[in-house]
Amino acid sequence: MPLVIDGDVRLFYERIVGPKRPIMFLHGWCCDHTYLQPQFDHFANLGHDVVAIDFRGHGQSDKPISHYSMQLFADDVIAVAQNLQLRPPVIVGHSMGGIVAFELAKRSATLPAAIVMLDSAVAIPSASRVGIEPFLSGLRGPGYRHVLADYVRNALFISTDDRQRRSDIPDAMAKTPQHVLVSAFEGLRDYDPEAGGKVRVPGLYIEADEPTPRSDTARLRDLAPELLFGKSVASGHFCQLEVPDQINAMIARFIEVTVSA
């Protein structure tokens, strides 16, 4: 269902209304709302009021020429939540979506009742920053689709991940318009998790089972004192698709012990 904001930008979202605490699902860079479908369906079946959006530039939402920052994505989430008159939702974000959830929690101790970040590069480790500029240079060139697909195949999966998914996801992500994927990745690079103070809402960070963490967990603990940590077993970056039962169980337990119905 489309929602018009900022006068002319249409954002797509799906919603199943339920009596329990609202949960908003935010996808990652170059993905769309279907990348959290196992979580959307699971928590809808549990009676939650569930909403999944396509960020501007992604999925079925409009893709204007724009600067795609994490702050802009957060503004869009606020607009959707206010339009739907949601009571404070739990925000569940995968990858880039988790950074947007973190940004929302920094802004307000009431809009998100709690946040869940799934393998999100909120506080990028110093060692991981080395390859950012060469990667961005490739994304800006004519072969950007191949650059993106190769990166996803080589950096976001592990050997136990589903073979068909390892083939399909990189090709699907590479269909994102070049102006969107470049600007959004620049937004990821430039995001400062320390700007604006610490996060004071309950939070859960779930790592994928990878050799190199996507976030500096020591910095995250300092920035979000109430943050809990979990880790998936035998899954790469797309843990919410590879091992949905594990992820759903951790999210459900977190909501049970930290958020009222």
C-alpha positions as CSV (number, residue, x, y, z in Angstrom):
1,M,0.0,0.0,0.0
2,P,1.5,3.4,-1.0
3,L,1.8,6.3,1.4
4,V,2.6,9.8,0.1
5,I,5.0,11.9,2.1
6,D,7.0,15.0,1.6
7,G,4.4,16.1,-1.0
8,D,5.3,13.7,-3.7
9,V,7.3,10.7,-2.5
10,R,5.4,7.5,-2.3
11,L,6.5,4.9,0.3
12,F,5.2,1.4,0.0
13,Y,4.3,-0.6,3.1
14,E,2.5,-3.7,4.2
15,R,0.5,-4.0,7.3
16,I,-1.4,-6.7,9.2
17,V,-3.3,-5.2,12.1
18,G,-3.3,-7.1,15.4
19,P,-4.0,-6.4,19.1
20,K,-0.5,-6.8,20.4
21,R,2.4,-4.3,20.4
22,P,3.2,-2.9,16.9
23,I,6.4,-4.0,15.3
24,M,8.0,-2.2,12.3
25,F,10.4,-4.1,10.1
26,L,13.1,-2.2,8.2
27,H,15.2,-3.9,5.5
28,G,18.8,-3.5,4.5
29,W,20.7,-1.7,1.7
30,C,19.5,-2.6,-1.8
31,C,16.8,-4.9,-0.4
32,D,13.1,-4.5,0.3
33,H,10.4,-5.4,2.9
34,T,10.3,-9.1,1.7
35,Y,13.8,-9.7,3.2
36,L,12.1,-9.8,6.6
37,Q,9.1,-11.8,5.5
38,P,9.7,-14.7,7.9
39,Q,9.6,-12.3,10.8
40,F,6.6,-10.3,9.5
41,D,4.6,-13.5,9.1
42,H,5.7,-15.0,12.5
43,F,4.8,-12.0,14.6
44,A,1.6,-11.4,12.7
45,N,0.6,-14.9,13.6
46,L,1.3,-14.1,17.2
47,G,-1.1,-11.2,17.1
48,H,1.2,-8.3,16.7
49,D,0.3,-5.2,14.6
50,V,3.1,-5.6,12.0
51,V,4.3,-3.1,9.4
52,A,7.0,-3.6,6.9
53,I,8.1,-0.7,4.7
54,D,10.2,-0.2,1.5
55,F,12.6,2.6,2.1
56,R,12.6,5.3,-0.5
57,G,14.8,4.2,-3.4
58,H,14.0,0.6,-2.7
59,G,11.4,-2.0,-3.6
60,Q,8.1,-0.5,-4.6
61,S,8.7,2.9,-3.1
62,D,9.7,5.9,-5.3
63,K,13.3,6.4,-6.2
64,P,14.0,10.1,-6.6
65,I,17.4,11.6,-7.1
66,S,18.3,12.5,-3.6
67,H,20.9,12.2,-0.8
68,Y,19.9,8.9,0.9
69,S,21.0,9.4,4.5
70,M,20.2,7.3,7.5
71,Q,18.5,10.4,8.9
72,L,16.2,10.7,5.9
73,F,15.2,7.0,6.2
74,A,14.5,7.6,9.8
75,D,12.3,10.6,8.9
76,D,10.3,8.3,6.5
77,V,9.8,5.7,9.3
78,I,8.5,8.4,11.6
79,A,6.1,9.6,8.9
80,V,4.7,6.1,8.3
81,A,4.3,5.4,12.1
82,Q,2.5,8.8,12.6
83,N,0.3,8.3,9.5
84,L,-0.8,4.8,10.8
85,Q,-1.2,6.2,14.3
86,L,0.9,3.4,15.8
87,R,1.5,3.4,19.5
88,P,5.3,3.2,20.1
89,P,6.5,0.2,18.1
90,V,9.4,-2.2,18.4
91,I,11.7,-1.4,15.5
92,V,13.4,-4.5,14.0
93,G,16.0,-3.6,11.4
94,H,18.3,-5.8,9.3
95,S,21.7,-4.4,8.2
96,M,21.1,-0.8,7.2
97,G,17.6,-1.0,8.7
98,G,19.2,-1.6,12.1
99,I,21.2,1.6,11.7
100,V,18.0,3.4,11.0
101,A,16.5,1.8,14.1
102,F,19.5,3.0,16.1
103,E,19.0,6.5,14.7
104,L,15.4,6.5,15.8
105,A,16.3,5.4,19.3
106,K,18.8,8.2,19.6
107,R,16.2,10.8,18.7
108,S,13.5,9.7,21.1
109,A,13.1,7.5,24.1
110,T,9.4,7.1,23.3
111,L,8.9,6.5,19.5
112,P,10.6,3.1,19.5
113,A,9.5,1.0,22.5
114,A,12.6,-1.0,21.8
115,I,15.0,-1.7,18.9
116,V,16.4,-4.9,17.4
117,M,19.4,-4.8,15.1
118,L,20.2,-7.8,12.9
119,D,23.9,-7.8,11.9
120,S,24.0,-4.0,11.4
121,A,27.1,-2.0,10.9
122,V,26.1,0.7,13.3
123,A,29.7,1.3,14.6
124,I,31.9,0.2,11.8
125,P,35.2,-1.3,13.1
126,S,38.3,0.7,12.0
127,A,39.7,-2.3,10.1
128,S,36.5,-2.6,8.0
129,R,36.7,1.0,6.8
130,V,39.8,0.3,4.7
131,G,37.8,-1.2,1.8
132,I,35.0,1.3,1.8
133,E,36.4,3.9,-0.7
134,P,37.6,1.3,-3.3
135,F,34.2,-0.3,-3.1
136,L,32.4,3.0,-3.6
137,S,34.6,3.8,-6.5
138,G,33.5,0.6,-8.2
139,L,29.8,1.4,-7.4
140,R,30.2,4.7,-9.2
141,G,31.5,3.1,-12.4
142,P,29.8,1.5,-15.3
143,G,30.3,-2.0,-13.9
144,Y,28.6,-1.3,-10.6
145,R,26.2,-4.2,-10.9
146,H,29.0,-6.7,-11.1
147,V,30.9,-4.9,-8.3
148,L,27.9,-5.1,-6.0
149,A,27.0,-8.7,-6.8
150,D,30.6,-9.9,-6.3
151,Y,30.8,-8.1,-3.0
152,V,27.6,-9.6,-1.7
153,R,28.5,-13.1,-2.8
154,N,32.0,-12.9,-1.2
155,A,31.4,-10.9,1.9
156,L,27.8,-11.5,3.1
157,F,27.5,-15.3,2.9
158,I,29.2,-18.3,4.6
159,S,29.5,-21.8,3.4
160,T,26.4,-23.1,5.3
161,D,24.1,-20.6,3.7
162,D,21.5,-21.7,1.2
163,R,23.0,-22.1,-2.3
164,Q,20.1,-20.8,-4.2
165,R,19.9,-17.7,-1.9
166,R,23.6,-17.1,-2.4
167,S,22.8,-16.9,-6.2
168,D,19.6,-15.0,-6.1
169,I,20.2,-12.3,-3.6
170,P,23.2,-10.6,-5.1
171,D,21.5,-10.4,-8.5
172,A,18.4,-9.0,-7.0
173,M,20.3,-6.3,-5.0
174,A,22.2,-5.3,-8.1
175,K,19.0,-4.2,-9.7
176,T,18.8,-1.2,-7.4
177,P,19.3,2.1,-9.3
178,Q,22.8,3.3,-9.3
179,H,22.0,6.7,-7.9
180,V,20.3,5.0,-4.9
181,L,22.8,2.4,-4.1
182,V,25.8,4.8,-4.2
183,S,24.1,7.6,-2.2
184,A,22.7,5.1,0.4
185,F,26.1,3.5,0.8
186,E,27.7,6.9,1.3
187,G,25.1,7.5,4.0
188,L,26.1,4.2,5.7
189,R,29.8,5.3,5.5
190,D,29.1,8.8,6.9
191,Y,26.7,7.7,9.7
192,D,28.0,8.8,13.1
193,P,26.5,6.7,15.9
194,E,28.0,9.0,18.6
195,A,26.2,12.1,17.4
196,G,23.2,13.0,19.4
197,G,23.9,11.2,22.6
198,K,23.3,7.7,23.9
199,V,20.4,5.3,23.3
200,R,18.2,4.9,26.3
201,V,15.6,2.4,25.1
202,P,15.9,-1.4,25.4
203,G,17.8,-2.9,22.5
204,L,19.0,-6.2,21.1
205,Y,21.9,-6.7,18.7
206,I,22.0,-10.1,16.9
207,E,25.3,-10.9,15.2
208,A,25.6,-13.3,12.2
209,D,28.0,-16.2,12.6
210,E,30.8,-14.6,10.7
211,P,34.5,-14.3,11.3
212,T,34.5,-10.5,11.2
213,P,31.9,-8.5,13.2
214,R,30.1,-5.7,11.4
215,S,29.9,-3.5,14.4
216,D,32.4,-2.7,17.2
217,T,30.5,-4.3,20.0
218,A,32.5,-2.4,22.7
219,R,31.5,0.9,21.2
220,L,27.9,-0.3,20.9
221,R,27.8,-1.2,24.6
222,D,29.0,2.3,25.5
223,L,26.5,4.0,23.1
224,A,23.5,1.9,24.2
225,P,23.9,0.9,27.9
226,E,20.7,-1.2,27.9
227,L,21.7,-3.2,24.8
228,L,21.6,-7.0,24.9
229,F,23.5,-9.3,22.6
230,G,22.8,-12.5,20.7
231,K,24.3,-14.5,17.9
232,S,22.9,-16.7,15.2
233,V,24.4,-20.2,14.6
234,A,25.7,-21.2,11.2
235,S,24.3,-18.3,9.2
236,G,25.8,-15.4,7.3
237,H,24.6,-11.8,7.1
238,F,21.1,-12.7,6.0
239,C,20.5,-14.6,9.2
240,Q,16.8,-13.6,9.3
241,L,16.3,-15.7,6.1
242,E,18.8,-18.5,6.8
243,V,17.8,-19.3,10.3
244,P,14.4,-17.5,10.9
245,D,13.4,-19.8,13.8
246,Q,16.6,-18.7,15.7
247,I,16.0,-15.1,15.0
248,N,12.3,-15.1,15.7
249,A,12.8,-16.8,19.0
250,M,15.4,-14.3,20.2
251,I,13.2,-11.3,19.1
252,A,10.2,-12.8,20.8
253,R,12.0,-13.5,24.1
254,F,13.5,-10.0,24.0
255,I,10.0,-8.4,23.5
256,E,8.6,-10.6,26.2
257,V,11.1,-9.5,28.9
258,T,11.5,-5.8,27.9
259,V,8.3,-4.5,26.4
260,S,4.7,-4.5,27.7
261,A,2.0,-5.9,25.5
